[in-house]
Amino acid sequence: MVSVQYRVKFAKDDEAVLGPDGADLVLSCNSQDAFTDPTVTYMQGRLKVVGSSGALFGLLANGEVATTLRSLASRS
């Protein structure tokens, strides 16, 4: 199983983070892009990814990325 860290940036020093430091896959975007289809934002270069693109595509396919990013951007 791949460990994932999600990061949603609101402002320069304001960021919501979910997941362990040193994760296999780190996904980051700004708060406005968190409500857009993550596949689209990835292809447009607005969803930044560090790690395996194969692991990313698996997460995109099952909807986990969209759900988690939206949750973090909502600050729930």
OpenMM code with the backbone's topology and positions (N, CA, C; nanometers):
from openmm import Vec3, app, unit

residues = "MET VAL SER VAL GLN TYR ARG VAL LYS PHE ALA LYS ASP ASP GLU ALA VAL LEU GLY PRO ASP GLY ALA ASP LEU VAL LEU SER CYS ASN SER GLN ASP ALA PHE THR ASP PRO THR VAL THR TYR MET GLN GLY ARG LEU LYS VAL VAL GLY SER SER GLY ALA LEU PHE GLY LEU LEU ALA ASN GLY GLU VAL ALA THR THR LEU ARG SER LEU ALA SER ARG SER".split()
positions = [
    Vec3(0.0844, -0.1193, 0.0000),
    Vec3(0.0000, 0.0000, 0.0000),
    Vec3(0.0883, 0.1248, 0.0000),
    Vec3(0.0469, 0.2242, -0.0727),
    Vec3(0.1214, 0.3481, -0.0878),
    Vec3(0.0737, 0.4479, 0.0174),
    Vec3(0.1688, 0.5111, 0.0864),
    Vec3(0.1299, 0.6170, 0.1804),
    Vec3(0.1187, 0.7480, 0.1027),
    Vec3(0.0189, 0.8296, 0.1410),
    Vec3(-0.0105, 0.9527, 0.0676),
    Vec3(-0.0218, 1.0693, 0.1649),
    Vec3(0.0352, 1.1819, 0.1254),
    Vec3(0.0165, 1.3060, 0.1991),
    Vec3(-0.0509, 1.4054, 0.1047),
    Vec3(-0.1585, 1.4662, 0.1537),
    Vec3(-0.2330, 1.5668, 0.0781),
    Vec3(-0.2040, 1.7037, 0.1378),
    Vec3(-0.1857, 1.8043, 0.0520),
    Vec3(-0.1599, 1.9417, 0.0969),
    Vec3(-0.2474, 2.0369, 0.0165),
    Vec3(-0.3246, 2.1188, 0.0878),
    Vec3(-0.4082, 2.2207, 0.0236),
    Vec3(-0.3657, 2.3558, 0.0790),
    Vec3(-0.3228, 2.4425, -0.0107),
    Vec3(-0.2698, 2.5733, 0.0288),
    Vec3(-0.3788, 2.6804, 0.0175),
    Vec3(-0.3939, 2.7580, 0.1263),
    Vec3(-0.4901, 2.8680, 0.1300),
    Vec3(-0.4206, 3.0023, 0.1095),
    Vec3(-0.3045, 3.0178, 0.1689),
    Vec3(-0.2250, 3.1402, 0.1601),
    Vec3(-0.0793, 3.1027, 0.1844),
    Vec3(0.0087, 3.2009, 0.1822),
    Vec3(0.1521, 3.1744, 0.1921),
    Vec3(0.1885, 3.0832, 0.3095),
    Vec3(0.1425, 3.1131, 0.4273),
    Vec3(0.1756, 3.0317, 0.5448),
    Vec3(0.0536, 2.9613, 0.6014),
    Vec3(-0.0435, 2.9320, 0.5171),
    Vec3(-0.1675, 2.8686, 0.5610),
    Vec3(-0.1951, 2.7490, 0.4712),
    Vec3(-0.1762, 2.6298, 0.5270),
    Vec3(-0.1869, 2.5078, 0.4484),
    Vec3(-0.2494, 2.3984, 0.5343),
    Vec3(-0.3430, 2.3224, 0.4761),
    Vec3(-0.4000, 2.2059, 0.5439),
    Vec3(-0.3260, 2.0826, 0.4933),
    Vec3(-0.2850, 1.9969, 0.5858),
    Vec3(-0.2071, 1.8784, 0.5502),
    Vec3(-0.2718, 1.7560, 0.6128),
    Vec3(-0.2809, 1.6492, 0.5343),
    Vec3(-0.3313, 1.5219, 0.5835),
    Vec3(-0.2393, 1.4125, 0.5324),
    Vec3(-0.1859, 1.3337, 0.6224),
    Vec3(-0.0995, 1.2233, 0.5841),
    Vec3(0.0374, 1.2370, 0.6458),
    Vec3(0.1141, 1.1286, 0.6424),
    Vec3(0.2441, 1.1264, 0.7097),
    Vec3(0.3543, 1.2011, 0.6344),
    Vec3(0.4470, 1.2579, 0.7110),
    Vec3(0.5688, 1.3117, 0.6500),
    Vec3(0.6458, 1.1944, 0.5903),
    Vec3(0.7124, 1.2169, 0.4804),
    Vec3(0.7885, 1.1100, 0.4158),
    Vec3(0.7016, 1.0116, 0.3406),
    Vec3(0.5806, 1.0526, 0.3038),
    Vec3(0.4891, 0.9643, 0.2309),
    Vec3(0.5461, 0.9296, 0.0934),
    Vec3(0.5011, 0.8171, 0.0397),
    Vec3(0.5438, 0.7735, -0.0935),
    Vec3(0.4942, 0.8679, -0.2028),
    Vec3(0.3788, 0.9283, -0.1787),
    Vec3(0.3145, 1.0146, -0.2768),
    Vec3(0.2676, 1.1411, -0.2052),
    Vec3(0.3070, 1.2571, -0.2571),
    Vec3(0.2649, 1.3852, -0.1988),
    Vec3(0.1916, 1.4633, -0.3069),
    Vec3(0.0655, 1.5007, -0.2773),
    Vec3(-0.0168, 1.5760, -0.3712),
    Vec3(-0.0454, 1.7123, -0.3108),
    Vec3(-0.0298, 1.8175, -0.3911),
    Vec3(-0.0561, 1.9519, -0.3401),
    Vec3(-0.1226, 2.0384, -0.4469),
    Vec3(-0.2121, 2.1253, -0.3993),
    Vec3(-0.2800, 2.2202, -0.4869),
    Vec3(-0.3271, 2.3376, -0.4022),
    Vec3(-0.3751, 2.4421, -0.4685),
    Vec3(-0.4307, 2.5534, -0.3920),
    Vec3(-0.5778, 2.5233, -0.3627),
    Vec3(-0.6350, 2.5980, -0.2716),
    Vec3(-0.7703, 2.5673, -0.2238),
    Vec3(-0.8766, 2.5780, -0.3337),
    Vec3(-0.8616, 2.6697, -0.4288),
    Vec3(-0.9598, 2.6818, -0.5361),
    Vec3(-0.9586, 2.5590, -0.6274),
    Vec3(-0.8404, 2.5060, -0.6556),
    Vec3(-0.8290, 2.3899, -0.7437),
    Vec3(-0.8766, 2.2612, -0.6789),
    Vec3(-0.8912, 2.2592, -0.5479),
    Vec3(-0.9348, 2.1386, -0.4774),
    Vec3(-1.0789, 2.1010, -0.5127),
    Vec3(-1.1550, 2.1955, -0.5647),
    Vec3(-1.2951, 2.1695, -0.5994),
    Vec3(-1.3138, 2.1372, -0.7478),
    Vec3(-1.2047, 2.1288, -0.8207),
    Vec3(-1.2063, 2.0931, -0.9625),
    Vec3(-1.1647, 1.9472, -0.9750),
    Vec3(-1.2046, 1.8821, -1.0820),
    Vec3(-1.1669, 1.7427, -1.1062),
    Vec3(-1.0143, 1.7308, -1.0986),
    Vec3(-0.9616, 1.6481, -1.0066),
    Vec3(-0.8165, 1.6397, -0.9904),
    Vec3(-0.7427, 1.5855, -1.1127),
    Vec3(-0.8097, 1.5086, -1.1955),
    Vec3(-0.7459, 1.4613, -1.3188),
    Vec3(-0.7167, 1.5796, -1.4097),
    Vec3(-0.8118, 1.6708, -1.4183),
    Vec3(-0.7959, 1.7903, -1.5013),
    Vec3(-0.6860, 1.8793, -1.4435),
    Vec3(-0.6903, 1.9037, -1.3127),
    Vec3(-0.5891, 1.9922, -1.2533),
    Vec3(-0.4497, 1.9313, -1.2644),
    Vec3(-0.4391, 1.7991, -1.2577),
    Vec3(-0.3092, 1.7334, -1.2763),
    Vec3(-0.2588, 1.7554, -1.4192),
    Vec3(-0.3458, 1.7344, -1.5166),
    Vec3(-0.3058, 1.7496, -1.6560),
    Vec3(-0.2720, 1.8949, -1.6895),
    Vec3(-0.3315, 1.9897, -1.6174),
    Vec3(-0.3030, 2.1317, -1.6387),
    Vec3(-0.1839, 2.1795, -1.5553),
    Vec3(-0.1279, 2.0924, -1.4742),
    Vec3(-0.0114, 2.1270, -1.3936),
    Vec3(-0.0439, 2.2024, -1.2658),
    Vec3(-0.1708, 2.2064, -1.2283),
    Vec3(-0.2092, 2.2777, -1.1057),
    Vec3(-0.2167, 2.1853, -0.9848),
    Vec3(-0.2226, 2.0541, -1.0056),
    Vec3(-0.2108, 1.9560, -0.8976),
    Vec3(-0.0691, 1.9025, -0.9066),
    Vec3(0.0119, 1.9364, -0.8085),
    Vec3(0.1527, 1.8947, -0.8074),
    Vec3(0.1640, 1.7592, -0.7390),
    Vec3(0.2470, 1.6730, -0.7954),
    Vec3(0.2626, 1.5382, -0.7417),
    Vec3(0.4101, 1.5040, -0.7319),
    Vec3(0.4486, 1.4519, -0.6165),
    Vec3(0.5830, 1.3993, -0.5971),
    Vec3(0.5661, 1.2512, -0.5662),
    Vec3(0.6237, 1.1666, -0.6512),
    Vec3(0.6122, 1.0225, -0.6325),
    Vec3(0.5659, 0.9549, -0.7603),
    Vec3(0.5214, 0.8324, -0.7468),
    Vec3(0.4839, 0.7472, -0.8593),
    Vec3(0.3554, 0.7928, -0.9280),
    Vec3(0.3636, 0.8183, -1.0574),
    Vec3(0.2423, 0.8558, -1.1308),
    Vec3(0.1476, 0.7364, -1.1423),
    Vec3(0.2001, 0.6159, -1.1420),
    Vec3(0.1150, 0.4963, -1.1443),
    Vec3(0.0269, 0.4891, -1.0206),
    Vec3(0.0855, 0.5173, -0.9042),
    Vec3(0.0071, 0.5194, -0.7801),
    Vec3(-0.0967, 0.6307, -0.7839),
    Vec3(-0.0590, 0.7454, -0.8392),
    Vec3(-0.1529, 0.8577, -0.8516),
    Vec3(-0.2729, 0.8175, -0.9363),
    Vec3(-0.2502, 0.7539, -1.0503),
    Vec3(-0.3597, 0.7179, -1.1389),
    Vec3(-0.4567, 0.6203, -1.0717),
    Vec3(-0.4055, 0.5320, -0.9885),
    Vec3(-0.4925, 0.4415, -0.9126),
    Vec3(-0.5821, 0.5181, -0.8166),
    Vec3(-0.5262, 0.6170, -0.7491),
    Vec3(-0.6041, 0.6983, -0.6547),
    Vec3(-0.7053, 0.7866, -0.7275),
    Vec3(-0.6662, 0.8390, -0.8427),
    Vec3(-0.7586, 0.9206, -0.9216),
    Vec3(-0.8774, 0.8362, -0.9684),
    Vec3(-0.8514, 0.7131, -1.0060),
    Vec3(-0.9565, 0.6254, -1.0573),
    Vec3(-1.0601, 0.5897, -0.9511),
    Vec3(-1.0167, 0.5743, -0.8257),
    Vec3(-1.1136, 0.5347, -0.7233),
    Vec3(-1.1803, 0.6532, -0.6535),
    Vec3(-1.1453, 0.7756, -0.6894),
    Vec3(-1.2107, 0.8939, -0.6360),
    Vec3(-1.1551, 0.9459, -0.5047),
    Vec3(-1.0542, 0.8789, -0.4509),
    Vec3(-0.9988, 0.9181, -0.3211),
    Vec3(-0.9384, 1.0583, -0.3226),
    Vec3(-0.8694, 1.0930, -0.4293),
    Vec3(-0.8025, 1.2230, -0.4373),
    Vec3(-0.9049, 1.3359, -0.4328),
    Vec3(-1.0085, 1.3270, -0.5140),
    Vec3(-1.1104, 1.4327, -0.5180),
    Vec3(-1.1768, 1.4503, -0.3827),
    Vec3(-1.2157, 1.3414, -0.3205),
    Vec3(-1.2828, 1.3480, -0.1910),
    Vec3(-1.1940, 1.4091, -0.0834),
    Vec3(-1.0705, 1.3670, -0.0774),
    Vec3(-0.9791, 1.4162, 0.0262),
    Vec3(-0.9433, 1.5616, 0.0060),
    Vec3(-0.9133, 1.6022, -0.1167),
    Vec3(-0.8787, 1.7421, -0.1420),
    Vec3(-0.9958, 1.8342, -0.1103),
    Vec3(-1.1156, 1.7949, -0.1481),
    Vec3(-1.2334, 1.8780, -0.1187),
    Vec3(-1.2559, 1.8899, 0.0312),
    Vec3(-1.2362, 1.7809, 0.1011),
    Vec3(-1.2526, 1.7833, 0.2470),
    Vec3(-1.1539, 1.8762, 0.3130),
    Vec3(-1.0268, 1.8690, 0.2717),
    Vec3(-0.9250, 1.9576, 0.3278),
    Vec3(-0.9526, 2.1035, 0.2924),
    Vec3(-0.9970, 2.1296, 0.1717),
    Vec3(-1.0236, 2.2668, 0.1294),
    Vec3(-1.1450, 2.3262, 0.2009),
    Vec3(-1.2332, 2.2393, 0.2486),
    Vec3(-1.3507, 2.2843, 0.3241),
    Vec3(-1.3173, 2.3073, 0.4698),
    Vec3(-1.1969, 2.2693, 0.5098),
    Vec3(-1.1508, 2.2804, 0.6489),
    Vec3(-1.2457, 2.2152, 0.7469),
    Vec3(-1.2929, 2.0973, 0.7085),
    Vec3(-1.3842, 2.0252, 0.7980),
    Vec3(-1.3101, 1.9403, 0.8980),
] * unit.nanometer
topology = app.Topology()
chain = topology.addChain("A")
for resn in residues:
    res = topology.addResidue(resn, chain)
    for name in ("N", "CA", "C"):
        topology.addAtom(name, app.Element.getBySymbol(name[0]), res)
